[in-house]
Amino acid sequence: MIRPAGSCSQIQYLTFFPEFVRLYGGRAFDHGGAHVIAGHGGAALWLPPDVHPDDEALDHLIERGVAPAAKPEVLAVLAAMASYHPEEPHWFLPLIGIDPRQQGQGHGMALMTYGLQACDRDGRAAHLDSSHPDNVPFYERFGFELLTTIEIGGHPPMYPMRRRAR
């Protein structure tokens, strides 16, 4: 996830983040990978094998929405994240979120379990990029392994993780 940093104002973030979500994970809706908790408690967008974020449109969004001084760093972070994606077809979890008022009620566990059932049914690996270190142990409980910590400039660290095929 791209978070506001340094020269990126909160207004820019709020303006461009909905489009980022659509471009990064929105194809999940067309491919059966969008899962929502009843009552809008949370959602997960899983991209099945051979379905990818809209990279060309994301490049245009970065061009319009990221301050010129921050672009090299953002692009370097994204390139580093991409370098850890498996080469073989895999399920990708670009986005998952739980309403903070509903955290701790098992919604994240339900979304992960449901999404990983498709991975296991297909016998495919799964990949995600965590944007917060506190979430790493949560994903590890589902069999994800931390690959590295990506730390570039002043951008918040990213944590690429992979779950082997089962």
ZAMARGU-4260 file (C-alpha; in steps of 0.2 Angstrom, whole numbers, plus 5000, padded with zeros to 4 digits):
<rodrens>
0) 5000/5000/5000 | 5006/5017/4996 | 5005/5028/5012 | 5007/5047/5013 | 5025/5052/5016
5) 5035/5068/5017 | 5029/5079/5003 | 5013/5070/5000 | 4998/5079/5008 | 4984/5071/5016
10) 4972/5079/5003 | 4983/5070/4989 | 4982/5054/4998 | 4963/5055/5001 | 4961/5060/4983
15) 4971/5047/4975 | 4969/5032/4987 | 4952/5026/4980 | 4959/5025/4963 | 4974/5016/4969
20) 4963/5003/4977 | 4953/5001/4961 | 4969/4999/4950 | 4979/4988/4963 | 4966/4976/4968
25) 4950/4980/4959 | 4951/4966/4946 | 4947/4954/4961 | 4929/4959/4958 | 4929/4952/4940
30) 4937/4936/4945 | 4928/4931/4961 | 4942/4936/4973 | 4933/4951/4982 | 4927/4946/4999
35) 4917/4957/5011 | 4912/4955/5029 | 4893/4958/5031 | 4889/4975/5038 | 4905/4982/5030
40) 4917/4976/5044 | 4931/4972/5031 | 4936/4967/5014 | 4949/4957/5006 | 4954/4958/4987
45) 4963/4942/4981 | 4969/4942/4963 | 4969/4924/4956 | 4984/4917/4946 | 4988/4926/4930
50) 4977/4941/4935 | 4988/4957/4940 | 4985/4975/4945 | 4983/4987/4931 | 5002/4992/4931
55) 5000/5004/4916 | 4986/5014/4925 | 4995/5013/4941 | 5010/5021/4933 | 4999/5036/4927
60) 4992/5037/4944 | 5009/5039/4952 | 5014/5052/4939 | 4998/5062/4943 | 4997/5059/4962
65) 5015/5058/4969 | 5025/5073/4972 | 5040/5074/4959 | 5053/5073/4973 | 5045/5057/4980
70) 5043/5048/4964 | 5060/5040/4963 | 5058/5033/4980 | 5040/5027/4977 | 5045/5018/4961
75) 5060/5010/4970 | 5049/5003/4983 | 5036/4996/4970 | 5050/4989/4960 | 5058/4980/4976
80) 5040/4974/4980 | 5038/4967/4963 | 5055/4958/4964 | 5048/4947/4978 | 5033/4941/4969
85) 5033/4923/4964 | 5037/4919/4945 | 5025/4905/4945 | 5006/4908/4944 | 5000/4912/4962
90) 4986/4921/4972 | 4990/4938/4977 | 4982/4948/4991 | 4985/4966/4986 | 4973/4973/4999
95) 4964/4968/5015 | 4957/4979/5028 | 4945/4978/5044 | 4935/4993/5050 | 4945/4998/5066
100) 4929/4998/5076 | 4927/4980/5071 | 4945/4973/5074 | 4947/4959/5086 | 4931/4950/5081
105) 4938/4937/5069 | 4935/4947/5053 | 4953/4946/5047 | 4954/4928/5051 | 4938/4924/5041
110) 4944/4934/5026 | 4961/4925/5026 | 4953/4908/5028 | 4941/4911/5015 | 4954/4917/5002
115) 4966/4904/5006 | 4954/4890/5003 | 4954/4895/4985 | 4973/4895/4985 | 4973/4877/4992
120) 4959/4871/4981 | 4970/4877/4966 | 4986/4870/4974 | 4994/4888/4972 | 5006/4898/4982
125) 5000/4915/4989 | 5009/4931/4991 | 5006/4948/5000 | 5015/4964/5004 | 5012/4969/5022
130) 5013/4988/5025 | 5014/4986/5044 | 5026/4975/5055 | 5012/4972/5068 | 5003/4962/5054
135) 5017/4950/5050 | 5013/4938/5065 | 4995/4938/5059 | 5000/4932/5042 | 5013/4920/5049
140) 4998/4911/5058 | 4991/4907/5040 | 5008/4900/5034 | 5015/4915/5026 | 5034/4917/5028
145) 5042/4934/5028 | 5054/4936/5014 | 5063/4952/5018 | 5060/4970/5024 | 5061/4983/5011
150) 5067/4999/5018 | 5070/5013/5005 | 5073/5031/5010 | 5059/5038/5021 | 5046/5027/5014
155) 5038/5016/5027 | 5045/4998/5027 | 5036/4985/5017 | 5036/4966/5021 | 5034/4954/5006
160) 5027/4937/5012 | 5024/4921/5003 | 5014/4905/5008 | 5019/4890/4999 | 5007/4880/4988
165) 4997/4866/4998
</rodrens>
